[in-house]
Amino acid sequence: MKLKYHLPLFNREVVSKFLMRIHLFIAILFVLTLSSVPSPASAHFFPNISSIPSSLLKPNATAWDSFQKLLGCHSGQKVDGLAKIKKYFHNFGYIDSLSNFTDDFDDILESALKTYQQNFNLNTTGVLDAPTIQHIIKPRCGNADIVNGTTTMNSGKPPAGSPTMHTVAHYSFFPDRPRWPANKRDLTYAFLPQNGLTDTIKGVFSRAFDRWSEVTPLTFTETASFQSADIKIGFFAGDHNDGEPFDGPMGTLAHAFSPPAGHFHLDGDENWVIDGQPIDDGNFFSILSAVDLESVAVHEIGHLLGLGHSSVEDAIMYPSLGAGTRRVELANDDIQGVQELYGSNPNFTGPSTVLTPSQENDTNGAPKLGSFRWVHGFLLVVGMFFVFVH
């Protein structure tokens, strides 16, 4: 016996209502998409430090004054301002708790402080001593040092009496060790059109990309299409909808996302120096709010390729960059790390020292890129769509 199926017939009114719901769904999706697009910033660029107007050169001594009252704080004390230190450590992965932070110097803060001191080659006193506070106020990369409680940033200094060349590497990777796929070795990059960058500024990034292509099989080509580029570079200010707001001059300088996201954001409020020269730490300009653009670009490209932070102080992937200083040459630690991910450039004739990673665990994380916001927004729209349809 044959079964007969009868399909319902849609009249014009039903079809019209359905189409109206589809249009409304698309409109809502479009609005939510626009609300998630970061607003670009007009960044400040200067040929060199001496060209920066004195009104913009704000000594970092101001930051020191704000933290000086915390000098010598230790476990068991309660001092106004310690909550800010806890928030700082939370931002970079040293404290997991999302609860309201207090001004109590508790065990959580002491543990975070000791880990921070170890990662940055400071004496692990568990006390907010002068060297630690001076390091906290240094400008740095916005990517976290610790993800899910794990780090390989454990003291890049060799033990006393040992040779200068250490045999243990301190490079690290993002969780699950993401990298660009093997069939994608010619990566494209583009600049946010609204920033209106000059060829001179773009040339700084080109040189930064060259540092990494010299030691790996990867190549980097600029493209005019921002939307289709593998790597998207833009200057932003404040909260730019990626979960990691910038904080103005001399704080978080930039952040980048692990492969294959390719997002590279820089703080437009910094005083970016285009043709920086190395400056001694004792120089007056080293305490001023001037940041070498190429140094930051080389570091963040390392993140774009999958590298985390290193505790080796002369490595590109060391998280902090002193004001007015320049660090653009890849160290052995950087080279070994990126070559573990991609292999070596056949023409590379640099150091052949084989370094052993300090841990096998992948450690470093990246800003959230508003991932929760995007997923939540998408599910919200889908949910509304089904409500409309039904």
Secondary structure by P-SEA (a helix, b strand, c coil): cbbbbbbbbbcaaaaaaaaaaaaaaaaaaaaaaaaabbbbcbbbbbcccccccccccccaaaaaaaacccccccccccccaaaaaaaaaaaaccccccccccccccaaaaaaaaaaaaaacccccccccaaaaaaaaccccccccccccccccccccccccccccccccccccccccccccccccbbbbbccccccccaaaaaaaaaaaaaaaacccbbbbbbcccccccbbbbcccccccccccccccccccccccccccbbbbbccccccccccccccccccccccccccaaaaaaaaaaaaaccccccccccccccccccccccccccaaaaaaaaaacccccccccccbbbbbccccccccccccaaaaaaaaaaaaaaaaaaaac
